[in-house]
Amino acid sequence: MTTSAETSLSEQEEKRTWTDYFTFNTDHKVIGIQYLVTSFIFYLIGGALAAGIRTELATPESDFVSPELYNQMFTVHGTVMIFLWIVPAGAGLANYLIPLMIGAKDMAFPRLNAVAFWMIPPGGLLLMASFFVGAPQAGWTSYPPLSLMTGKAGEEIWILSILILGTSSILGAINFLATILKMRMPEMGFFDLPLFCWSMLATAAMILISTPVLAAALIMLSFDLIVDTSFFDPTGGGDPIVYQHMFWFYSHPAVYIMILPFFGAISEILPVHARKPIFGYRAIAFSSLAISFLGLIVWAHHMFSSGTPGWLRMFFMATTMIIAVPTGIKVFGWCATIWGGKIRLNSAMLFGMGFVSAFLIGGLSGVMLASVPFDIHVHDSYFIVAHLHYVLFGGSVLGLFAAIYHWFPKMTGKYLNETWGRIHFVLTFIGLNLTFLPMHQLGLEGMNRRIAIYDAEFQTLNIICTIGSYILAVSTFPFLINLVWSVLKGKKAGANPWKALTLEWQTASPPLIENFEEEPVLWSGPYDYGVDVSEENDQSVQELLSDVKADMS
Amino acid sequence: MQGSTVDESQTLNYSQTEAAAQEEEHPDLRMFGVVLFLVAESMIFLGLFSAYLIYASVMPQWPPEGTPKLELLLPGVNSIILISSSFVMHRGQSAIKKNDVSGLQFWFGLTALMGAIFLGGQLYEYANLEFGLTTNLFTSCFYVLTGFHGLHVTVGLLLILFVLQRSTRQGHYTSEKHFGVEASELYWHFVDVVWVILFGLVYLL
């Protein structure tokens, strides 16, 4: 009976071929991989630019590249890493995982989903093409009047590219919201949702509310740029501060859009590899929503030195510091989760723990920066660069790597190699701290960001940063080798290699085209590790799973 | 899986049942998606309106000195036409709920006509204004806000024409199945509400 069922199954299910990944495919798993691979390619481009920036900064003079090219490099580096690497990588992970986690066959709007993905390559290529006409030089923030003075063509290309990528992000968010809210399997209530879905709920809500405001700002900036209106140009009676408000109304939430998906991923990874229930499920779930709400009302802390009136500074200082509370709840929850657990110290777990520790440093310097007097002192210095890289590299990127090591067996049916994984982690973690830790001191001593030439007294620390960045560059190779080698020859992983409880592990690896061979069964909470084992006479999770399967056939 | 017999019958019907199954798989979420999309749309307008309000409150004089007064008669009439078109359009949806396709066509056709009159009036107003896009900050705001809204009216108009074209197909819209009618109507109401706020801000404030 089993064999005949299997053969008819293979007749039913057409196989995925590699060409599917280059087409307008509506399968959320294909789209998820498309997102992840595309964004990873842009990560390599952005990383190459970063290495160029650090090479230039190895010496105080501008000798490696011209100051103009340096401006172009850091502008495109920032834009690529934000809009083409972390945001789409988070969307890719969400695309792959949400339908599997909630027991659905696909996203709510599969075709819209494919449209959203296919806006990313043109948006990215457009941005890259700007190098042919003189890339934008005004930084990823593109503040006017600076952005109105440094090359119209490059700046306008930047605006168009961001509008395309922003639209893609909004369409993705509509899909995530509709899928999580309306497509859960009938017996799955809100508090049975894996925490990754909660964090994507919060992320999608933020994208939906804040991204359109950036679009409005960029439309006005385009008018200033092309037809000489003066919305943001003080010489024509406009007000550049209005741009800053509109820009940060998106771009501060964007920080949480970039970190929340990985908060969610870490909340999945830690309990699985520590074999313990997550500590404070509801607290972590609601803290995602709290971050989402508070994240929308803190934007002006980027503008403490832009002539913001005192009462406004007070308000934004207070709300910014309050955000440390839900974030702290999460960090405490994670630490309590792994505390006393039976930890499997594999690559996913190493990156997960690396995430918690590096993000903590970035989070703490964030609280320092929330305080107005301190912020005014270090504004636009390397302290900011250190802070944001600890959050976005130490946080988002390490979280993303943890997620890739964790879900790679599900996506491909093969394990990633552990040795290469550990080499990758060690190089990344050392490189990260060597590159970004000295920047704190550079900033406190007064080195300005975004300038190719600096005072000779800062050179020693800058050389350390540059060496660190080369280690980071090198750390990419073990990962690439690992990916290719594991896809081709990796050890086969079964349906549930980590013995995890969330629904994506109830189907084959890689999952079938419509995800589940039979209706998935919600037989425990997402994190009930150890809980059921004692109640059910020491049956292992795997045995329980097979019991469930035996009941079904 | 129950057994091999069931599986074989499934294999036979797979291609036919697949399309049907996907439609019945989950409740129709398209209207929910449209609502989410309109949330994003309203945030764009909210962004533009907030910028306008900041200018109005920060600048020493608003509109800046020397801005010609805006004529209220034409845009006033235009507003009344656009607002009433929302009610006209709703009658179209009521008609299709009673399976009355010709009623749908009549009311939607009338709405399209009113929308076109609104757009024509707007262009006529643009042609006769004494100021241009770059005259000063107020006039830039005026053109960008009304122009961006006009773009939305145009899109709404195209949606209505699209529905009208589809309604000529036999049995395309029925009393149960008329997503296109509902979605275009919701969009049109949204564009209307935006106009009411915009009119208050730009013409009356």
Interface residues (C-beta under 8 A of the other chain):
Chain A: M1 S4 A5 S8 L9 E11 Q12 A104 K105 A108 F109 L112 I170 A173 I174 N175 L177 A178 L181 K182 M183 L208 I209 S210 T211 P212 V213 A215 A216 A217 I219 M220 F223 V227 D228 T229 S230 F231 G236 G237 G238 D239 V242 H245 M246 F249 E517 E518 S553
Chain B: M1 G3 S4 D7 E8 Q10 T11 Y14 E25 H26 P27 L29 R30 F32 G33 L36 F37 V39 A40 E41 M43 I44 F45 L46 G47 L48 S50 A51 I54 Y55 V58 M59 P64 L133 T134 N136 L137 S140 C141 V144 F148
